[in-house]
């Protein structure tokens, strides 16, 4: 004698599939956000390179560096804003003795604040540094 058995999935099987999908989605979202921090970091690096090039042009004209990014020459570099093109970083310049050295700092803003590298810095000797850690890829 045959008994008719219902076909389909049990609730337990369905819940196991849902749990596996949730775990995979969590891992994917975490890795995607880490990738986002690394890709937005380029915005800060470009900002530092642009300001450093402007500082060198300023030095050629005035034999000293300036700490003002937004003021017009001869008092500053003449940028319309100290923020990066995409707005993930904001730059500031610290001058050394006699205005003959500089250190440019790109501080993360907005969603980039949670980046592990924290502040990116660049100076007149082309030294690149960061204030955080490199747990999410190379900062430079």
C-alpha positions as CSV (number, residue, x, y, z in Angstrom):
1,X,0.0,0.0,0.0
2,X,1.3,3.4,-0.9
3,X,0.9,6.5,1.2
4,X,0.8,9.9,-0.4
5,X,3.5,12.1,0.9
6,X,3.3,15.8,0.5
7,X,6.0,17.3,-1.6
8,X,7.8,20.6,-1.0
9,X,10.1,22.1,1.5
10,X,9.8,21.9,5.2
11,X,9.9,25.0,7.4
12,X,13.2,23.9,8.8
13,X,14.8,23.6,5.3
14,X,13.5,27.0,4.3
15,X,14.9,28.6,7.5
16,X,18.4,27.1,6.9
17,X,18.4,28.6,3.4
18,X,17.4,32.0,4.8
19,X,20.1,31.9,7.4
20,X,22.8,31.0,4.8
21,X,21.7,33.8,2.6
22,X,21.7,36.3,5.5
23,X,25.3,35.3,6.4
24,X,26.5,35.6,2.8
25,X,24.8,39.0,2.5
26,X,26.4,40.3,5.7
27,X,29.9,39.3,4.4
28,X,29.2,40.9,1.0
29,X,28.0,44.2,2.5
30,X,31.0,44.3,4.9
31,X,33.6,43.7,2.1
32,X,31.8,46.2,-0.2
33,X,32.0,49.0,2.5
34,X,35.7,48.3,3.0
35,X,36.2,48.6,-0.8
36,X,34.3,51.9,-0.7
37,X,36.7,53.3,1.8
38,X,39.7,52.3,-0.3
39,X,38.3,53.7,-3.5
40,X,37.3,57.0,-1.9
41,X,40.9,57.3,-0.4
42,X,42.1,58.3,-3.9
43,X,40.1,61.5,-3.6
44,X,42.3,62.5,-0.7
45,X,45.5,61.5,-2.4
46,X,44.6,63.6,-5.5
47,X,43.8,66.5,-3.2
48,X,47.2,66.3,-1.6
49,X,49.0,66.1,-5.0
50,X,47.1,69.1,-6.3
51,X,47.8,71.3,-3.3
52,X,51.4,70.2,-3.3
53,X,51.8,71.1,-6.9
54,X,50.3,74.5,-6.2
55,X,52.6,75.0,-3.2
56,X,55.6,74.4,-5.4
57,X,54.4,76.9,-8.0
58,X,53.8,79.4,-5.2
59,X,57.4,78.8,-3.9
60,X,58.8,79.4,-7.4
61,X,57.1,82.8,-7.5
62,X,57.5,84.0,-3.9
63,X,60.4,82.0,-2.4
64,X,58.3,80.7,0.4
65,X,55.2,78.5,1.0
66,X,51.8,79.6,2.1
67,X,49.3,78.1,4.5
68,X,46.3,79.7,2.8
69,X,44.6,77.3,0.3
70,X,41.7,79.5,-0.6
71,X,43.1,83.1,-0.6
72,X,44.2,84.6,-3.9
73,X,47.8,85.1,-4.7
74,X,50.0,86.6,-3.4
75,X,48.4,85.6,-0.1
76,X,47.4,82.1,-1.0
77,X,47.0,79.4,-3.5
78,X,43.7,80.6,-5.0
79,X,41.6,77.4,-4.7
80,X,37.9,77.9,-4.5
81,X,37.6,75.4,-1.6
82,X,39.9,73.4,0.6
83,X,37.7,70.3,0.0
84,X,38.5,67.5,-2.4
85,X,36.6,67.2,-5.7
86,X,34.2,64.6,-4.4
87,X,34.0,66.1,-0.9
88,X,35.5,63.1,1.0
89,X,38.5,65.1,2.3
90,X,39.4,68.6,3.5
91,X,43.0,69.9,3.2
92,X,45.0,72.1,5.5
93,X,48.6,73.3,5.3
94,X,51.0,73.7,8.3
95,X,54.2,75.7,7.6
96,X,57.6,75.1,9.1
97,X,60.3,77.6,10.1
98,X,60.5,80.6,7.9
99,X,57.7,79.3,5.6
100,X,60.3,77.1,3.9
101,X,58.7,73.7,4.6
102,X,55.1,72.6,4.6
103,X,53.0,69.6,5.6
104,X,49.6,69.2,3.9
105,X,47.0,67.2,5.8
106,X,43.9,65.7,4.2
107,X,41.3,65.0,6.9
108,X,38.4,62.7,5.9
109,X,34.9,64.1,6.0
110,X,31.4,62.7,5.6
111,X,31.2,58.9,5.1
112,X,35.0,58.7,4.8
113,X,35.5,59.6,8.5
114,X,35.3,55.9,9.4
115,X,38.3,55.0,7.2
116,X,41.0,53.2,9.1
117,X,43.8,55.3,7.6
118,X,42.4,58.5,9.2
119,X,44.4,61.7,8.1
120,X,46.7,61.5,5.0
121,X,49.7,63.8,5.0
122,X,52.3,64.9,2.4
123,X,55.2,67.3,2.9
124,X,57.7,69.2,0.8
125,X,60.2,66.3,0.9
126,X,57.5,64.1,-0.7
127,X,57.0,62.1,2.4
128,X,53.7,60.3,2.5
129,X,52.1,59.4,5.9
130,X,48.8,58.6,7.6
131,X,47.6,58.8,11.2
132,X,45.6,55.5,11.4
133,X,46.4,52.0,10.5
134,X,46.5,50.0,7.3
135,X,44.0,47.3,8.3
136,X,42.0,48.1,5.2
137,X,44.7,48.1,2.5
138,X,47.6,50.4,1.8
139,X,46.9,54.0,2.7
140,X,49.2,55.2,0.0
